[in-house]
């Protein structure tokens, strides 16, 4: 379907204050069954919108619209849902947390769409961080989760990356220089050393490194507003399921509370979200399985960068959806 807009009114924020006249732009693929419990939720990723998971969604695909109703809500700050570029507050747009996004999405699926259960929550990158938050904030609603190339809390290395990204976006001066600089910085974290050594950008149709940096990364970032990208940097940086009420900042305790059947899908050489951090999370979450996406594409693997990546992720999601949720998850 075409995208739709859900108007939330004034949304209370975890950091205090409100996001006035908040809106979520979202897409729905497929139909709810009679029990309204066949929904799959896919929160969007950094700089992404409601079309970002189209490769996974459709008849006969892993998120099969003949069986499931797939909802893709845009995160605040993505330029479609409420963002600095489209909100009356403009540069005074408030800081929005992962918990704020999940609270808004919860209202969307329960109040607007009438969904009673989520068969699966899955997302890539920032979408994975929100997947974790869903499982912690609403354990009685979520049957299964599959975070792809993400984490339950921003790591110290991740904060260094985000500090550089934010500095590039803020320090670029007039025009698009800051966004172009930020794009090149992100490119260096998005794929592994081996990706560059083997010049794998050629598999994406780019003749050389410079063509890839300008034709893919700079084009992606220049199409966005710097203020929106900075809003999402803020959300990413503050993400930590341990901040959920009841856990007093203890990320491990929050992970241990997850009831959903869980498959973690980190990228083997992901620099943005280290696979070893996800391996540790898998040891803490009661019903977790770790499936590491092989290869040298790093963070990009989670977006289905290659046929092998797409096949690996698709198979993992298909197997997870075939598993019956345990009594603890229902």
Secondary structure, 3 states (H helix, E strand, C coil): CCCEEEEEEEEECCCCCEEEEEEEEEEEECCCCCCCCCEEECCCCCCCCCCCCHHHECCCCCECCCCCEEEEECCCCCCCCCCCCCCCCHHHCCCCCHHHHHHHHHHHHHHHCCCCCEEEEEEECHHHHHHHHHHHHCCCCECEEEEECCCCECCHHHHHHHHHHHHHHHCCCCCCHHHHHHHHHHHHHHCCHHHHHCCHHHHHCCCCHHHHHHHHHHHHHHCCCHHHHHHHHHHHHHCEHHHCCCCCCCHHHHHHCCCCEEEEECECCCCCCCHHHHHHHHHHCCCEEECCECCCCHHHHHHCCCHHHHHHHHHHHHHHHHCCCCHHHC
